């Protein structure tokens, strides 16, 4: 009998079966009220009756409400759903990882500087007027290639628009963290080139255009 109770409790963690248990209890007490010639079926005073599964179902609903709410929010952050920017699956550990990441970024920036300097192919003093750019962690190969190409430019006659390491961070509001709208962006647009910005909502397209205009 105890095994049956445990099995019933286990099955009730499926929301549909918890709802079924609630409807079952209401129907059972309504049927008892008919046989006992009573006006009311299930009442607050009946919730403590032996075998009444309504309180258990309510507790399960409350627990699952909080659990599914957090799970839904988490999945919305880490899965591509067509809007916003996907976050790392372990983004909630950013504060812990931040200390180690800062040290790793400092070491990686030195290597990135050497790569960019090598890609400049011996640029002249005009090139020295611009500081060597840093490669952002996790940049795709094509983004790195564009950074290297722009850093190596010495003749801008064919590049009317050159952007170097633009960044935009909105200040913190209502106790939240500062919002990084554009982490870093470097590109060179050639004369006669039709250029467009593509990306999901929140990628920083509008912010980039506002900074350039």
C-alpha positions as CSV (number, residue, x, y, z in Angstrom):
1,X,0.0,0.0,0.0
2,X,2.9,2.3,0.9
3,X,4.4,1.6,-2.5
4,X,1.2,2.6,-4.2
5,X,1.2,5.9,-2.3
6,X,4.8,6.6,-3.3
7,X,4.0,5.8,-6.9
8,X,1.0,8.1,-6.9
9,X,3.1,10.8,-5.4
10,X,5.8,10.3,-8.1
11,X,3.2,10.4,-10.9
12,X,1.7,13.6,-9.6
13,X,4.9,15.5,-10.5
14,X,3.6,15.4,-14.0
15,X,1.4,18.5,-14.0
16,X,-1.5,16.9,-15.8
17,X,-1.7,14.1,-13.2
18,X,-1.6,16.7,-10.4
19,X,-4.6,18.5,-12.0
20,X,-6.3,15.1,-12.4
21,X,-5.8,14.4,-8.7
22,X,-7.4,17.8,-7.8
23,X,-10.4,17.1,-10.0
24,X,-10.6,13.5,-8.6
25,X,-10.7,14.8,-5.0
26,X,-13.4,17.4,-5.8
27,X,-15.5,14.8,-7.6
28,X,-15.1,12.3,-4.8
29,X,-16.2,14.8,-2.1
30,X,-19.1,15.9,-4.3
31,X,-20.3,12.3,-4.6
32,X,-20.0,11.8,-0.9
33,X,-22.0,14.9,-0.3
34,X,-24.8,13.5,-2.5
35,X,-24.9,10.2,-0.5
36,X,-24.7,12.0,2.8
37,X,-27.4,14.5,1.8
38,X,-25.0,17.4,2.4
39,X,-24.9,20.7,0.6
40,X,-21.2,21.1,0.3
41,X,-18.5,18.8,-1.1
42,X,-14.9,19.5,-0.6
43,X,-14.3,22.3,1.9
44,X,-11.3,23.8,3.7
45,X,-12.1,21.8,6.7
46,X,-11.8,18.6,4.7
47,X,-8.2,19.2,3.5
48,X,-6.8,17.5,6.6
49,X,-8.7,14.3,6.0
50,X,-6.7,11.1,5.7
51,X,-6.1,10.2,2.1
52,X,-7.0,13.7,0.8
53,X,-4.4,14.4,-1.9
54,X,-5.4,18.0,-2.6
55,X,-2.8,19.6,-0.3
56,X,-0.1,17.5,-1.8
57,X,-1.1,18.5,-5.3
58,X,-1.1,22.2,-4.3
59,X,2.4,21.9,-2.9
60,X,3.6,20.2,-6.1
61,X,2.1,23.0,-8.1
62,X,3.8,25.7,-6.1
63,X,7.2,23.9,-6.3
64,X,6.8,23.3,-10.1
65,X,5.7,26.9,-10.6
66,X,9.0,28.2,-9.2
67,X,11.0,25.5,-10.9
68,X,9.6,25.9,-14.3
69,X,9.7,29.7,-14.1
70,X,13.5,29.5,-13.4
71,X,14.0,26.8,-16.0
72,X,12.1,28.8,-18.7
73,X,14.1,31.9,-17.9
74,X,17.4,30.0,-18.1
75,X,16.6,28.3,-21.4
76,X,15.6,31.6,-22.8
77,X,19.0,33.0,-22.0
78,X,21.1,30.1,-23.4
79,X,19.1,28.8,-26.4
80,X,18.7,30.6,-29.7
81,X,15.1,31.7,-30.0
82,X,15.4,34.4,-32.6
83,X,15.7,37.3,-30.2
84,X,18.4,38.6,-28.1
85,X,22.0,37.3,-27.7
86,X,22.7,33.8,-26.5
87,X,24.5,33.6,-23.2
88,X,27.0,30.9,-22.1
89,X,25.3,27.9,-20.4
90,X,27.3,28.7,-17.2
91,X,26.7,32.5,-17.3
92,X,25.5,32.4,-13.7
93,X,29.1,31.6,-12.7
94,X,30.4,34.7,-14.3
95,X,31.2,36.3,-10.9
96,X,33.3,33.2,-9.9
97,X,34.9,32.9,-13.3
98,X,35.5,36.6,-13.6
99,X,38.6,36.5,-11.4
100,X,40.2,33.7,-13.4
101,X,39.1,35.2,-16.7
102,X,40.7,38.6,-16.0
103,X,44.1,36.9,-15.5
104,X,43.6,34.8,-18.7
105,X,42.5,37.9,-20.7
106,X,45.6,39.7,-19.6
107,X,47.8,36.9,-20.8
108,X,45.9,36.5,-24.1
109,X,46.0,40.2,-24.8
110,X,49.8,40.0,-25.1
111,X,49.6,37.2,-27.6
112,X,46.9,39.1,-29.6
113,X,49.0,42.2,-29.7
114,X,51.9,40.2,-31.2
115,X,49.6,38.7,-33.8
116,X,48.2,42.0,-34.8
117,X,51.6,43.6,-35.0
118,X,52.8,40.8,-37.2
119,X,49.7,41.3,-39.4
120,X,50.6,45.0,-39.9
121,X,53.5,44.0,-42.3
122,X,55.8,46.8,-41.1
123,X,53.4,49.7,-41.2
124,X,54.9,53.2,-41.1
125,X,54.5,56.0,-38.6
126,X,51.0,56.7,-39.8
127,X,50.1,53.3,-38.5
128,X,51.9,54.0,-35.2
129,X,49.4,56.7,-34.5
130,X,46.8,54.0,-33.8
131,X,47.4,51.7,-30.8
132,X,47.6,48.0,-31.5
133,X,44.1,46.6,-31.1
134,X,43.2,43.7,-28.9
135,X,41.4,40.6,-30.0
136,X,38.3,39.8,-28.0
137,X,37.9,36.4,-26.5
138,X,36.0,33.9,-28.6
139,X,35.9,36.0,-31.8
140,X,35.3,33.9,-35.0
141,X,38.1,33.6,-37.6
142,X,36.5,36.0,-40.0
143,X,36.2,38.7,-37.3
144,X,39.9,38.3,-36.4
145,X,40.8,38.5,-40.1
146,X,38.9,41.7,-40.5
147,X,40.7,43.2,-37.4
148,X,44.1,42.2,-38.8
149,X,43.1,43.7,-42.2
150,X,42.0,47.0,-40.8
151,X,45.1,47.2,-38.5
152,X,47.3,46.7,-41.5
153,X,45.8,49.5,-43.6
154,X,48.1,52.3,-44.5
155,X,46.3,53.8,-47.4
156,X,42.7,54.9,-46.6
157,X,41.8,56.4,-50.0
158,X,39.8,53.3,-50.8
159,X,38.3,53.0,-47.3
160,X,36.1,56.1,-46.6
161,X,34.8,54.4,-43.4
162,X,37.2,52.8,-40.9
163,X,36.1,51.8,-37.5
164,X,38.5,50.8,-34.8
165,X,37.5,49.2,-31.5
166,X,34.3,51.1,-30.9
167,X,32.6,50.1,-27.7
168,X,29.4,51.2,-25.9
169,X,28.4,50.4,-22.3
170,X,25.2,51.8,-20.8
171,X,25.4,52.7,-17.1
172,X,23.8,50.5,-14.5
173,X,20.2,51.3,-13.6
174,X,17.9,50.3,-10.8
175,X,20.7,48.4,-9.0
176,X,21.5,46.3,-12.1
177,X,24.8,45.8,-13.9
178,X,26.1,48.0,-16.6
179,X,24.8,46.9,-20.0
180,X,27.5,46.2,-22.7
181,X,25.6,47.1,-25.9
182,X,28.7,46.8,-28.2
183,X,31.6,44.8,-26.8
184,X,34.1,45.9,-29.5
185,X,33.8,46.4,-33.3
186,X,36.5,46.9,-35.9
187,X,35.9,47.1,-39.7
188,X,36.8,48.9,-42.8
189,X,34.2,49.6,-45.6
190,X,35.6,50.0,-49.0
191,X,34.5,52.7,-51.5
192,X,31.5,51.5,-53.5
193,X,30.8,48.6,-51.1
194,X,27.2,47.9,-50.0
195,X,27.5,47.1,-46.3
196,X,24.7,46.0,-44.0
197,X,24.5,45.0,-40.3
198,X,22.7,41.7,-39.6
199,X,22.0,40.1,-36.3
200,X,19.3,39.2,-33.7
201,X,17.6,41.8,-31.5
202,X,20.0,43.0,-28.9
203,X,23.2,42.4,-30.9
204,X,24.1,46.1,-31.0
205,X,23.2,47.1,-34.6
206,X,21.2,50.3,-33.8
207,X,23.7,51.3,-31.1
208,X,26.6,50.9,-33.6
209,X,24.8,53.1,-36.2
210,X,24.0,55.7,-33.5
211,X,27.7,55.9,-32.5
212,X,28.8,56.3,-36.2
213,X,26.3,59.0,-36.9
